[in-house]
Amino acid sequence: MLTCRRATERLSRSLDVPLPVVEKIGMEGHMLLCGHCRRFRRQIVILDAICKDVGDRIAGEETALPASARQRIVAALAQSETGSEP
């Protein structure tokens, strides 16, 4: 029988890639008997959806730094390379 550790590893992996049929059958059999793993599956599905939603929102926004911020970073790096204090 599949252990909870293996089941959770497969559940996590199944979010990224389709599982082979044999692994999927073993995992589903374990899920029928294990309430803890069923709860874990619900939780990671929700977390995965939230992370994808946040990622989509961030990707749709302007993520570039303003020119003034880039200039401050360049100046700070230049000062750190020369060893001088601001």
N, C-alpha and C positions, 0 to 999 in steps of 0.2 A: 504494500500500500504506500501511496505517496505521503511523504511527511509534510507538515505545515511549512517548513523551511523551503522545501523544493516547490511546493505549490505557490508560495508567495514569489519566489524567483520567477517561476513561469508566468504568473499573473503580470508581474512587472514587465517581463520581456514581451508578453503578448500585446502590450500597448504600443510597442515599436514595430514588431514584425509578427506576421502570422505564424502560429505554432504548427508543427507537424501534427497530423491527425492523431497519432498515437499519444503524443503529449497532451493534446487537447482532451482526449477521452479520459486519460488518467486524472487530469486536473478536474474535469467536471465530476468524475466519480468522487473525488475527494471533497469537492464543494457540496455534494449532496449530504455528506456526513458531518462537515465541519462548519459550524456557525461562525467561528472566528475568522476563517478564511473567506467566507461569504461577506462578512462585514469589511474585511480588508479590501476585497475586490470592489465593493461599493465606494469605499473611501478613495482608492487610487483612481477609479474612473472619474470621480468628481474632481480630484486634484488635477488630473490630466486635462480635463476640460477647462478648468480655471486657468491653468498655465498656458494652454493654447490660446485662450481668449485674451489673456494679458499680452502674450507675445504678438498676437495679431494687432492689438491696439497700439503697442509700442512700434511695431513695424510700419503702421500707417501714419505715425506722427513724424514730425521733423526731429531727427535725433542728432543733427550736427550741432557742434558747439558754436555759439556766437563768435564773431571775429574778435571781439574784445577779450573773451575768455581765452581764445587760442593765443592771442598776443601776450597775455599775462603768463600763460604756461610756458611759452617760448622764452620769455624774459627770465622767469624763475629758473628754468633749466640752464640757460646761459650763465646765470649768476652762480648756480651750484657747480657748474663745470669750472668756472674761474676761481671759485672759492671765496668770492666776495659776498658780503652780507648786503641785503637790500637797504 
